[in-house]
Amino acid sequence: MTAAYSPLISQSKAVRVASWALRLLSAAVFLAAGGAKIAGVPMMVAIFDQVGFGQWFRVLTGIVEVGGAIALLVTASTAFGALTLAVTMVFAVLTHLFLIGGNPLPAVVLLAMTGTVAWLHRRSFAVILDSLR
């Protein structure tokens, strides 16, 4: 990996360790949650029945979560994976607050975790966008 592609190049070792810890924990949670959605675990089917968009939306959400989790673990795509999952969690919080009820705290915590990872890797956005020009 060259210096141009290192998103945390000027960060301390503690920041890099914190980033990896957040990435690994978030990826594990999203792989489990997304996998449960894709597999059609009865609780997930019931929740998405309450949402009212149909079961296709459960599968799509699961795919986004699994894909985002994988992206978190690939350094080149960490920022985009984290941003995708953070946006997903914004909608999860809103869904809890306005459609299905229940406790939005787990989604808020995941939003904070993935938002932090996206912020820590914000330089990646510039590097990737510059390479597209």
LINJOKA-V125961 format. One record per backbone hydrogen bond with DSSP energy under -1.0 kcal/mol. NH is the residue of the N-H (numbers start at 1). CO is the residue of the C=O. If there is no record, write none. Layout:
BEGIN
NH | CO
NH | CO
END
This chain:
BEGIN
5 | 2
6 | 3
9 | 6
11 | 8
16 | 12
17 | 13
18 | 14
19 | 15
20 | 16
21 | 17
22 | 18
23 | 19
24 | 20
25 | 21
26 | 22
27 | 23
28 | 24
29 | 25
30 | 26
31 | 27
32 | 28
33 | 29
34 | 30
35 | 31
36 | 32
37 | 33
38 | 34
39 | 35
41 | 36
45 | 41
46 | 42
47 | 43
48 | 44
49 | 45
50 | 46
51 | 47
52 | 48
59 | 55
60 | 56
61 | 57
62 | 58
63 | 59
64 | 60
65 | 61
66 | 62
67 | 63
68 | 64
69 | 65
70 | 66
71 | 67
72 | 68
77 | 74
81 | 77
82 | 78
83 | 79
84 | 80
85 | 81
86 | 82
87 | 83
88 | 84
89 | 85
90 | 86
91 | 87
92 | 88
93 | 89
94 | 90
95 | 91
96 | 92
97 | 93
98 | 94
99 | 95
100 | 95
101 | 96
108 | 104
109 | 105
110 | 106
111 | 107
112 | 108
113 | 109
114 | 110
115 | 111
116 | 112
117 | 113
118 | 114
119 | 115
120 | 116
121 | 117
122 | 119
124 | 121
127 | 123
128 | 124
129 | 125
130 | 126
131 | 127
END
